[in-house]
Amino acid sequence: MAIIMKRNRVKKISLGFFILSTILIGLSSTSITAFTTYEPALNKGTVAFIVNQYNEGKWEDTVDRELDPDDFFDGDSDEIGARSKTTIKNVGNYKWDLHDALIFLLDVESFIDEDKLNENETLFLLSFLSKDYVDEVYPEKYYVWEALTVKWDFETEEFDESPDEKALILPIFKNPQDYNDLLEDYNKWTLSVNSTKVFLGKEPFPILDGDDFLWLLITSGIFTIARPFNSYLTTLIDKLDCDDAEVKGNTLILEKKGEEEYTVEVTFSDQGMQSSLVIKNDEGRVIYEIAQDNTDMVVLIVSGVIAASVAGILIVLIIRRKKFRQ
């Protein structure tokens, strides 16, 4: 009898230890997930990009017959060899709200076609976009690192002295979960405005799901992430509840449907900027590619090597001349 009671006691202790361990492990993993901290990786300097590939026929057959790459990526992005560049001037801490996102990230002003509206209709619609109105209805703030940059759009010729975007802002949300809150607030705002747009006989603003929003971020030209990159991207697509996106390392892979099914692979650099974008058809063939352009860096490295070699030769000649004179 004593032996049986002892065995029962051991079983209870073991069971209690197992339950306690499970709880502690669960709390630990939850704590790690909840308190993941991110940090910006952007540095001052200039980053250049180049269109490496563009198969126009495959694009029309697979992606879109009506829209070209320049409808997504601006400038001459439908020309192979076209280059763009962005110069990062500084990075600081700021607070964003829905109004900032509507103007700088979602670019909703482009959906208000003033040519098709009279003055009163334009003013009425823009009132929904006023900072006072948006801040009052959607007061939530989001903490971001904000990079002030200048940008040259894709160009087949030499870059102009003056940039196309003289005060472009790259926001890096400190918490990737905030993107989902922004999406929810955007859709609420859109519903409130669409009733007016429909009443005026105008096309309503689009309601976005997580996959739509992710694609909009990528094509915005300002989507930048913080490190650790894999964790940031994984949390982002999880919170947005994306069905057609996955993360592999520092790369986002999107399943898209245009004229046919295709994939988009977006890789982020060690600074958290989009360093390449590759579009492939369902056979895995590349239709379009933008990549980071390191031509100037290669030229600088080669020039440095040549300069160092010349300097080395001069030093050797000087030393030999001195020895000859002696």
Secondary structure as UniProt FT lines:
FT   HELIX           2..34
FT   STRAND          45..54
FT   HELIX           56..62
FT   HELIX           70..73
FT   TURN            75..78
FT   TURN            80..81
FT   STRAND          83..96
FT   HELIX           98..100
FT   HELIX           101..105
FT   HELIX           108..111
FT   HELIX           114..116
FT   HELIX           119..127
FT   TURN            128..129
FT   HELIX           131..137
FT   STRAND          142..155
FT   STRAND          165..173
FT   TURN            176..177
FT   HELIX           178..199
FT   TURN            200..201
FT   HELIX           210..219
FT   HELIX           229..239
FT   TURN            240..241
FT   STRAND          245..248
FT   TURN            249..250
FT   STRAND          251..257
FT   STRAND          261..268
FT   TURN            270..271
FT   STRAND          274..281
FT   TURN            282..283
FT   STRAND          286..292
FT   HELIX           295..325
//
